[in-house]
């Protein structure tokens, strides 16, 4: 298992970085639509869709929705203040605050949505649509003056999330004793949580020192810390939905890593939260 995880990671990481820096905005947006469609297919399990046909339709509808939203924008403009983008990013903040309450009160909170397919589908909508627009908005950051500015920001967020995940795993294995959320994800510990924060802080400091990120240190720290905390929440939220669905992995598309949602669960929270803070709250335009 570990060998397949390492091999897959060694293949995927260069592909992800290449997509961030070399794909043009339209190609990047199309790639994100495909990723969100695959994630929607897996989300169908969380919504109680046992039929492959139902999940295929859910995936197709997700792709059509994102494509329709994308093509209603002015040509070559992905300005964060356009209604489609801004509304989605603000909605992400509201959703992840609500998700935090659901996770903290689980399993009692499950009584509110366990038997409601529309609610579970709404949760998927609030997870995937803001994630899509967060990725697209960050990729478009200052694109006219510097085509790679947004790529650096996306790489920064991804490294924060990867650092938090890796740090949590290592510190949790070495020192983990106190459970973080035993009713949601018994394997996660407070020691791992703080270890992940330390790793993310180190990565943020190194990356900010070496990469061309033209934002004040205070703004960067606030955005980085909140995005890292959101990434942990994204992971816990998916674990909660998987527990309710009675599954271990969201899929088996990625060898050794499970499904698409298993790989992007942290990013679905971290990216839109970071984009909303950076572009709408602090208005670093």
C-alpha positions as CSV (number, residue, x, y, z in Angstrom):
1,X,0.0,0.0,0.0
2,X,2.7,2.5,1.0
3,X,4.7,1.6,-2.2
4,X,1.7,2.3,-4.5
5,X,0.9,5.5,-2.6
6,X,4.5,6.8,-3.1
7,X,4.6,5.8,-6.8
8,X,1.2,7.5,-7.4
9,X,2.3,10.6,-5.6
10,X,5.6,10.8,-7.6
11,X,3.5,10.7,-10.8
12,X,0.7,13.0,-9.8
13,X,2.6,15.8,-8.1
14,X,4.6,16.8,-11.2
15,X,1.4,16.5,-13.3
16,X,-0.4,18.9,-10.9
17,X,2.4,21.4,-10.9
18,X,2.7,21.3,-14.7
19,X,-1.1,21.9,-15.0
20,X,-0.8,24.9,-12.6
21,X,1.9,26.6,-14.6
22,X,1.5,25.4,-18.2
23,X,-2.2,25.1,-18.8
24,X,-3.9,28.3,-20.2
25,X,-6.8,29.6,-18.2
26,X,-9.5,28.0,-20.4
27,X,-7.7,24.6,-20.3
28,X,-7.2,24.9,-16.6
29,X,-10.9,25.6,-16.1
30,X,-11.9,22.7,-18.3
31,X,-9.6,20.4,-16.3
32,X,-11.2,21.5,-13.1
33,X,-14.7,20.8,-14.4
34,X,-13.6,17.2,-15.2
35,X,-12.2,16.9,-11.7
36,X,-15.4,18.2,-10.1
37,X,-17.4,15.9,-12.3
38,X,-15.4,12.9,-11.0
39,X,-15.8,14.2,-7.4
40,X,-19.6,14.6,-8.0
41,X,-19.7,10.9,-9.1
42,X,-18.2,9.9,-5.8
43,X,-20.4,12.3,-3.8
44,X,-23.4,10.3,-5.1
45,X,-22.5,7.7,-2.5
46,X,-22.7,10.2,0.3
47,X,-26.2,11.2,-1.0
48,X,-27.3,7.6,-1.0
49,X,-27.2,7.0,-4.7
50,X,-26.6,3.3,-5.2
51,X,-27.4,3.3,-8.9
52,X,-24.5,3.9,-11.3
53,X,-27.0,5.7,-13.6
54,X,-28.0,8.1,-10.9
55,X,-24.4,8.9,-10.1
56,X,-23.6,9.4,-13.8
57,X,-26.4,11.9,-14.1
58,X,-25.2,13.7,-11.0
59,X,-21.7,14.0,-12.5
60,X,-23.1,15.2,-15.8
61,X,-25.3,17.8,-14.1
62,X,-22.4,19.0,-12.1
63,X,-20.4,19.5,-15.3
64,X,-23.3,21.3,-17.1
65,X,-23.8,23.6,-14.1
66,X,-20.1,24.6,-13.9
67,X,-19.9,25.0,-17.7
68,X,-23.0,27.2,-17.8
69,X,-21.6,29.4,-15.0
70,X,-18.3,29.6,-16.7
71,X,-19.7,30.5,-20.1
72,X,-22.0,33.2,-18.7
73,X,-18.9,35.2,-17.8
74,X,-17.5,37.8,-20.2
75,X,-14.9,36.4,-22.5
76,X,-11.4,36.1,-21.0
77,X,-12.6,37.6,-17.7
78,X,-12.7,35.7,-14.4
79,X,-12.9,38.7,-12.1
80,X,-13.5,37.7,-8.5
81,X,-16.2,40.4,-8.1
82,X,-18.4,38.9,-10.8
83,X,-21.6,37.5,-9.1
84,X,-20.9,33.9,-10.1
85,X,-17.5,33.9,-8.5
86,X,-18.0,36.2,-5.5
87,X,-21.3,34.5,-4.4
88,X,-19.7,31.1,-4.6
89,X,-16.7,32.1,-2.5
90,X,-18.8,33.9,0.2
91,X,-21.1,30.8,0.3
92,X,-18.1,28.7,1.0
93,X,-17.4,30.6,4.2
94,X,-21.0,30.0,5.3
95,X,-20.9,26.4,4.4
96,X,-17.6,25.6,6.2
97,X,-18.8,27.3,9.3
98,X,-22.0,25.2,9.2
99,X,-19.8,22.1,8.4
100,X,-17.8,22.8,11.6
101,X,-20.9,22.8,13.6
102,X,-22.1,19.5,12.0
103,X,-18.7,17.9,12.7
104,X,-18.5,19.1,16.3
105,X,-22.0,17.9,17.1
106,X,-21.8,14.6,15.2
107,X,-23.4,12.0,15.4
108,X,-26.4,14.0,16.8
109,X,-26.2,16.4,13.8
110,X,-26.6,13.6,11.4
111,X,-30.3,13.3,12.5
112,X,-30.8,16.6,10.6
113,X,-29.5,15.3,7.2
114,X,-29.1,11.6,7.4
115,X,-32.5,10.8,5.7
116,X,-32.6,13.9,3.4
117,X,-31.0,13.3,0.0
118,X,-31.7,16.9,-1.1
119,X,-29.7,18.2,1.9
120,X,-26.8,15.9,1.2
121,X,-26.8,16.9,-2.4
122,X,-26.8,20.6,-1.3
123,X,-23.8,19.9,0.8
124,X,-22.0,18.5,-2.2
125,X,-23.0,21.6,-4.3
126,X,-21.6,23.9,-1.5
127,X,-18.4,21.9,-1.5
128,X,-17.6,21.5,-5.2
129,X,-18.9,24.7,-6.8
130,X,-16.9,27.1,-4.5
131,X,-13.9,24.8,-4.8
132,X,-14.1,25.2,-8.6
133,X,-14.4,29.0,-8.5
134,X,-11.6,29.2,-5.9
135,X,-9.2,27.4,-8.2
136,X,-10.2,29.4,-11.2
137,X,-10.2,32.8,-9.4
138,X,-6.7,32.1,-7.9
139,X,-5.4,30.9,-11.3
140,X,-6.6,34.2,-12.9
141,X,-4.9,36.3,-10.2
142,X,-3.1,39.2,-12.0
143,X,-3.0,37.0,-15.1
144,X,-2.8,40.0,-17.5
145,X,0.4,41.3,-15.9
146,X,2.0,38.0,-14.8
147,X,0.6,34.8,-16.2
148,X,2.2,32.7,-13.4
149,X,1.1,34.9,-10.4
150,X,-2.0,32.8,-9.8
151,X,-0.1,29.5,-10.3
152,X,2.2,30.5,-7.4
153,X,-0.8,31.2,-5.1
154,X,-2.4,27.8,-5.9
155,X,0.9,26.0,-5.4
156,X,1.2,27.8,-2.0
157,X,-2.2,26.6,-0.9
158,X,-1.5,23.1,-2.0
159,X,1.8,23.0,-0.2
160,X,0.1,24.2,2.9
161,X,-2.5,21.4,2.7
162,X,0.1,18.8,1.8
163,X,2.3,20.0,4.7
164,X,-0.6,19.8,7.1
165,X,-1.5,16.3,6.0
166,X,2.1,15.0,6.1
167,X,2.8,16.7,9.4
168,X,-0.4,15.4,11.0
169,X,0.4,11.8,9.8
170,X,4.0,11.8,11.1
171,X,3.4,13.6,14.4
172,X,0.2,11.5,14.9
173,X,2.1,8.2,14.4
174,X,5.0,9.3,16.6
175,X,3.2,11.2,19.4
176,X,-0.5,10.7,19.0
177,X,-2.4,10.0,22.2
178,X,-5.3,12.4,22.4
179,X,-8.1,11.9,19.8
180,X,-9.1,15.0,17.8
181,X,-12.6,13.9,16.7
182,X,-13.0,10.2,17.8
183,X,-16.7,10.0,16.6
184,X,-15.8,11.3,13.1
185,X,-12.2,10.1,12.5
186,X,-10.7,8.0,15.3
187,X,-7.2,8.0,13.7
188,X,-6.7,11.7,14.0
189,X,-5.1,13.2,17.1
190,X,-4.4,16.6,18.6
191,X,-0.7,15.9,18.4
192,X,-1.0,15.3,14.7
193,X,-3.2,18.4,14.3
194,X,-0.6,20.7,15.9
195,X,2.2,18.9,14.1
196,X,0.5,19.6,10.8
197,X,0.1,23.3,11.7
198,X,3.8,23.5,12.5
199,X,4.7,21.9,9.2
200,X,2.4,24.2,7.3
201,X,3.8,27.3,9.1
202,X,7.3,26.2,8.1
203,X,6.3,25.7,4.5
204,X,4.5,29.1,4.4
205,X,7.6,30.8,5.8
206,X,10.0,29.1,3.3
207,X,7.6,29.5,0.3
208,X,6.9,33.2,1.1
209,X,10.7,33.8,1.4
210,X,11.5,32.2,-2.0
211,X,8.4,32.6,-4.2
212,X,7.1,35.9,-5.7
213,X,4.1,36.5,-3.4
214,X,3.6,40.2,-3.2
215,X,1.3,40.4,-0.1
216,X,2.0,41.8,3.4
217,X,3.2,39.3,6.0
218,X,0.2,39.9,8.2
219,X,-2.3,39.1,5.4
220,X,-0.3,36.1,4.4
221,X,-0.2,34.6,7.9
222,X,-3.9,35.1,8.5
223,X,-4.9,33.6,5.1
224,X,-2.4,30.7,5.5
225,X,-3.5,29.8,9.1
226,X,-7.2,29.9,8.3
227,X,-6.8,27.9,5.1
228,X,-4.8,25.3,7.0
229,X,-7.5,25.0,9.6
230,X,-10.1,24.8,6.8
231,X,-8.2,22.0,5.2
232,X,-8.4,20.0,8.5
233,X,-12.2,20.7,8.6
234,X,-12.6,19.5,4.9
235,X,-10.9,16.2,5.8
236,X,-13.1,15.7,8.9
237,X,-16.2,16.6,7.0
238,X,-15.6,14.0,4.3
239,X,-14.8,11.5,7.0
240,X,-18.2,12.2,8.6
241,X,-20.0,11.7,5.3
242,X,-18.1,8.5,4.6
243,X,-18.9,7.2,8.0
244,X,-22.6,7.8,7.4
245,X,-22.4,6.1,4.0
246,X,-20.5,3.1,5.5
247,X,-17.5,3.4,3.2
248,X,-13.8,3.6,3.8
249,X,-12.8,5.4,0.6
250,X,-14.8,7.6,-1.7
251,X,-13.6,5.6,-4.7
252,X,-10.7,3.7,-6.1
253,X,-9.7,5.8,-9.1
254,X,-6.2,6.7,-7.7
255,X,-4.1,3.6,-6.8
256,X,-3.2,3.6,-3.1
257,X,-5.0,6.9,-2.4
258,X,-8.7,6.0,-2.9
259,X,-10.9,8.3,-4.8
260,X,-10.8,11.9,-6.1
261,X,-12.6,13.2,-3.0
262,X,-10.1,11.4,-0.8
263,X,-7.3,13.5,-2.4
264,X,-9.1,16.8,-2.7
265,X,-11.2,16.8,0.5
266,X,-8.8,19.2,2.3
267,X,-8.5,21.4,-0.8
268,X,-12.2,21.7,-1.3
269,X,-12.2,23.7,2.0
270,X,-8.8,25.3,1.9
271,X,-8.9,26.7,-1.6
272,X,-12.2,28.7,-1.5
273,X,-11.6,29.9,2.0
274,X,-8.1,31.1,1.0
275,X,-9.4,32.7,-2.2
276,X,-12.3,34.4,-0.4
277,X,-9.9,35.8,2.3
278,X,-7.2,36.9,-0.1
279,X,-9.4,38.4,-2.9
280,X,-12.6,39.5,-1.2
281,X,-11.8,40.1,2.5
282,X,-8.4,41.6,2.2
283,X,-8.9,42.7,-1.4
284,X,-5.3,42.0,-2.6
285,X,-6.1,42.7,-6.2
